[in-house]
Amino acid sequence: MSVVPKLSVVVIAYDMARELPRTLQTLSASFQRDIAADDYEVIVVDNGSTTPADEALCRRLCPNAVFHTLADAPPSPVAAINHGLAQARGALVGVCIDGARMLSPRLLATALDAARLHPRPVIGTLAFHLGPDVQSRSMAKGYDQQVEDALLASVDWAADGYQLFSIATFASSSADGWFTIPAETNALFLSREHWQALGGYDPAFVAPGGGLVNLDTWARACADPTGRVILLLGEATFHQVHGGIATNSPVSKWQQFHDEYVRVRGTRYVRPDGMPTLLGRIHPSALPSVQASAQRGPKRQATGTQA
């Protein structure tokens, strides 16, 4: 691509031959709305998969994706993320640490809209799990890849990605709903300069899957006193079950990951707090989750903006 894109999206994959093609389909210009293919690039970094995704298929589904493979990849995705950040050309750069997460149809366009609201935006989304419950619980009741394939086939998500809301539930990190800063985001957008100032993802986090590095990066970005936290109202990521280190583990690894966090930061993890700005449009399919959020009440105040 000769045109310098406005936006770069870094996607990390590890043994996601089934999941990554769907994720990239939702990142394609034919799926994303109100954004042109020349406006953005997708940088896929494979973190040493034993069975990588079919690159030819992925290219067909998302023609503006470029692919990198990290040789001798460690269990943590941090090096892969920072490699992707180094390749990014856009003024706004997003990181999707988990390539198994599909995106809603106007997530990229709304991220670009959000970047215009403040000189130093900290842009995030909420996370959902496909299926009837948080996957660590639904898997114990028989939810697996075959059940999920049938669930996805029950809605025409390729034509209308907002239908994913109808077959998903809030992830634990986003359980407080739309009006509260989540514990983490799986689509974090910062300016190129802000990523440089932040130092990317901290390589001190070496636990498999990165431990709490995604929470750490989001918390550090949200804590920037010169920034503004902007949540993309009505846009989200949707996790496909794939046997992930943490999300799909039947046994919580929180203590192990938190112990590493304490060793790195010298203090206990504290969830981000504050008053986020909300920017977006609410598709009818997302209304039940918005209504549930309103019934719970915002645990942290938020300002609202429609776009």
Disulfide bonds with the S-S distance in Angstrom:
none
